[in-house]
Amino acid sequence: MTSRDQLLTQAAQLLRQRAEIDATDLFMDNLTRPEALRLAAAARSAAPASRADPPSATSASVSAAPEPAGPSAGGGALPLLPTSYTELRDAAMSCTRCRLAEGRTNVVFSDGSESARLMVVGEAPGANEDKTGLPFVGQAGKFLDLLLATVDLSREDSVYICNVLKCRPPGNRNPMPDEIESCSPYLEKQIELVQPEVLLAVGTFAAQLLTGRQKIALGKLRGEVHSYHGVPLVVTYHPAALLRNPKWTRAFWDDLQLLRGIMDSA
């Protein structure tokens, strides 16, 4: 084992310990994405053989909100979407249904396993995602990988990651309502084809869309088990928000424990 490998292993152990004691500051500027994924894998292997039982789905507060109607298309009738995953992805790659198609470098469709137990839904691609065509590859993506690793989850085998929008809004501005309406049918079809056991919505726009509770603040949506067409749905903060507000990391950790409890009881 090289000295670099030893440092990554030690960092993985430290990461898990820091999450458990609610430490906040974490700097990853010198990590490449492959190293971050290696660190995430090391964090999983560093997990103790037994851990305190996470909260179960039955003990958690279950939202009584009405079932969301599901994403719907705007800006004209949406052509019938393909029923195969490959054809759906191809359709998204050539989509021009909203103004965002004009300025994109790449369509950012997904990353991770198509047979994943967990689907993570973010809001929209950023500059790094637009450049690479993959979701969550910047600092927030590294942090997401590391946090998921603390509950033994990885986009390499058990997590599928996508966004509400498949194209980057200019200047990383918030998604516009008509853009969400135009793009969200692709997300609806992704959920239908991947068939995850659990959904994790990160950020306000993903949370409000999937819960169907458009006027409720994110902080009031988290801490409950929602349902999206029968699929358990957990809501939490976007990893980028955690980098700006480290004090929210503990809440994100608690939401991951809720998520892990649902998966363990499935």
C-alpha positions in Angstrom: 0.0 0.0 0.0 1.4 3.4 -1.0 1.6 6.3 1.4 -1.2 8.0 -0.6 -3.4 4.9 -0.1 -2.7 4.8 3.6 -3.7 8.5 3.8 -6.9 7.8 2.0 -7.8 5.0 4.4 -7.0 7.1 7.4 -9.1 9.9 5.9 -12.0 7.6 5.4 -11.9 6.5 9.0 -11.7 10.1 10.1 -14.7 11.1 7.8 -17.0 8.5 9.5 -15.9 9.6 13.0 -16.4 13.3 12.1 -19.9 12.6 10.8 -20.8 10.7 14.0 -19.6 13.4 16.3 -21.2 16.2 14.2 -17.9 17.8 13.1 -18.4 20.4 10.5 -15.4 21.7 8.4 -14.2 19.4 5.6 -11.8 20.4 2.9 -11.5 18.4 -0.3 -9.9 20.9 -2.7 -6.9 18.7 -3.5 -8.9 15.5 -4.1 -9.6 14.4 -7.7 -13.0 12.8 -8.3 -11.5 9.2 -8.6 -9.7 9.8 -5.3 -13.0 11.0 -3.7 -14.7 7.8 -4.9 -11.8 5.7 -3.6 -12.2 7.6 -0.3 -15.9 6.8 -0.3 -15.2 3.1 -0.9 -12.6 3.2 1.9 -15.2 4.8 4.2 -17.6 1.9 3.6 -14.9 -0.7 4.3 -13.9 1.3 7.5 -17.4 1.0 8.9 -17.7 -1.1 12.1 -19.1 -4.6 11.8 -22.1 -3.6 14.0 -23.6 -0.3 14.5 -26.5 1.2 16.4 -29.8 0.4 14.7 -30.9 3.3 12.5 -34.5 4.6 12.9 -36.9 2.3 11.1 -39.5 3.5 8.6 -42.3 2.5 11.0 -40.9 4.6 13.8 -40.3 7.7 11.7 -42.9 10.4 11.1 -44.7 9.6 7.9 -46.1 12.5 5.9 -49.8 12.5 5.5 -49.6 14.8 2.4 -51.7 13.7 -0.6 -49.9 11.6 -3.2 -48.2 14.0 -5.7 -49.7 14.0 -9.2 -46.2 13.5 -10.6 -44.2 15.7 -12.9 -46.1 17.0 -15.9 -44.9 18.5 -19.1 -45.3 22.1 -20.1 -44.7 24.1 -23.2 -46.9 21.9 -25.4 -47.7 18.3 -25.4 -44.8 16.0 -24.8 -44.3 13.2 -27.3 -44.8 9.7 -25.9 -41.6 8.9 -24.0 -39.7 5.7 -24.8 -40.2 2.7 -22.6 -36.6 1.5 -22.7 -33.9 3.2 -20.7 -31.5 3.5 -23.6 -34.1 5.1 -25.8 -35.2 7.5 -23.0 -31.6 8.6 -22.5 -31.2 9.2 -26.3 -34.4 11.2 -26.3 -33.1 13.4 -23.5 -29.8 13.9 -25.2 -31.5 15.5 -28.2 -34.2 17.4 -26.2 -34.9 21.0 -27.2 -38.1 21.5 -25.3 -36.9 24.6 -23.3 -34.5 27.5 -23.6 -31.7 25.7 -21.7 -30.9 23.5 -24.8 -29.5 26.6 -26.5 -26.7 27.2 -24.0 -25.7 23.7 -22.8 -22.5 21.9 -23.5 -23.8 18.5 -22.4 -27.1 17.0 -21.4 -26.6 15.7 -17.9 -28.8 12.6 -17.7 -27.6 10.4 -14.9 -24.7 8.5 -13.2 -24.6 5.4 -11.1 -26.3 2.0 -11.3 -29.5 1.5 -13.3 -30.4 -1.3 -10.9 -29.9 0.9 -7.8 -31.8 0.6 -4.6 -31.6 4.3 -4.0 -32.2 7.2 -6.4 -30.8 10.6 -5.5 -32.6 13.5 -7.2 -30.9 16.9 -7.3 -32.0 20.2 -8.8 -29.9 21.1 -11.9 -26.4 20.7 -13.4 -23.7 23.1 -12.5 -20.6 24.1 -14.5 -18.6 20.9 -13.8 -21.6 18.8 -14.7 -22.3 20.7 -17.9 -18.7 20.1 -18.9 -18.5 16.4 -18.1 -22.1 15.3 -18.7 -22.3 13.7 -15.3 -24.3 14.8 -12.2 -22.6 15.8 -8.9 -18.9 15.8 -10.0 -17.8 19.0 -8.3 -17.1 19.7 -4.6 -20.7 19.0 -3.7 -20.6 15.7 -5.6 -17.5 14.6 -3.7 -19.2 15.5 -0.4 -22.3 13.6 -1.4 -20.3 10.5 -2.3 -18.5 10.7 1.1 -21.7 11.2 3.1 -23.5 8.3 1.3 -20.5 6.1 2.0 -21.0 6.6 5.8 -24.3 4.6 5.4 -22.7 2.0 3.0 -24.1 3.4 -0.2 -22.2 4.2 -3.4 -23.1 5.3 -7.0 -20.8 2.5 -8.1 -23.3 -0.2 -7.1 -26.3 0.9 -5.1 -27.1 4.5 -6.0 -28.5 6.2 -9.1 -28.1 10.0 -9.4 -29.9 12.5 -11.6 -31.4 16.0 -11.5 -34.8 17.5 -12.1 -33.3 19.5 -15.0 -30.9 17.9 -17.5 -29.3 21.1 -18.7 -27.5 23.8 -16.8 -29.4 27.1 -16.1 -27.2 30.1 -17.0 -25.0 31.2 -14.2 -26.3 28.4 -12.0 -29.5 30.4 -11.4 -32.6 28.6 -9.9 -34.7 26.5 -12.3 -37.7 28.3 -13.8 -41.2 26.8 -13.5 -41.6 26.2 -17.2 -38.2 24.6 -17.4 -39.2 22.2 -14.6 -42.5 21.4 -16.3 -40.7 20.7 -19.6 -38.0 18.5 -18.2 -39.6 16.7 -15.3 -41.4 14.0 -17.4 -37.9 12.6 -18.1 -37.4 12.3 -14.4 -40.8 10.7 -13.9 -39.8 8.1 -16.6 -36.4 7.5 -15.0 -38.0 6.7 -11.7 -40.5 4.3 -13.4 -37.7 2.5 -15.3 -35.0 2.3 -12.5 -37.6 1.3 -9.9 -35.6 2.4 -6.8 -36.6 1.1 -3.4 -36.2 4.7 -1.9 -35.9 8.2 -3.3 -33.7 10.9 -1.8 -34.6 14.5 -2.9 -31.8 16.9 -2.2 -32.6 20.6 -2.4 -35.7 22.7 -2.5 -36.8 22.2 -6.1 -36.4 18.4 -6.1 -38.1 18.2 -2.7 -41.1 20.3 -3.6 -41.6 18.6 -7.0 -41.5 15.1 -5.7 -43.6 15.7 -2.6 -46.1 17.9 -4.5 -45.9 20.5 -1.7 -44.7 23.5 -3.7 -45.1 26.2 -1.1 -43.5 24.4 1.9 -40.0 25.2 2.9 -37.4 22.5 2.7 -36.7 22.6 6.5 -40.4 21.7 7.1 -40.4 18.9 4.6 -37.4 17.0 6.0 -37.6 14.6 8.9 -40.6 12.7 7.4 -41.0 9.8 5.2 -43.0 11.0 2.2 -44.4 8.8 -0.7 -43.9 9.3 -4.4 -46.4 6.9 -6.1 -45.8 4.3 -3.5 -42.0 4.8 -3.3 -40.7 6.0 0.1 -39.2 9.5 -0.3 -36.8 11.3 2.1 -36.0 15.0 1.7 -32.8 16.7 2.8 -30.5 19.6 2.1 -28.5 19.9 -1.1 -24.8 19.0 -0.6 -23.8 22.4 -2.0 -25.8 24.0 0.8 -23.9 22.0 3.4 -20.6 23.4 2.1 -22.0 26.9 2.6 -23.7 26.1 5.9 -21.7 23.3 7.7 -24.1 23.4 10.6 -26.7 21.6 8.4 -24.5 18.6 8.0 -25.9 17.0 11.2 -29.4 17.3 9.8 -28.3 15.7 6.6 -26.7 12.9 8.6 -30.0 12.4 10.5 -31.8 12.2 7.2 -29.4 9.5 6.0 -30.1 7.5 9.1 -33.8 7.7 8.3 -33.1 6.6 4.7 -30.9 3.7 5.8 -33.6 2.6 8.2 -36.1 2.4 5.4 -33.7 0.4 3.2 -32.8 -2.0 6.1 -36.5 -2.7 6.8 -37.3 -3.3 3.1 
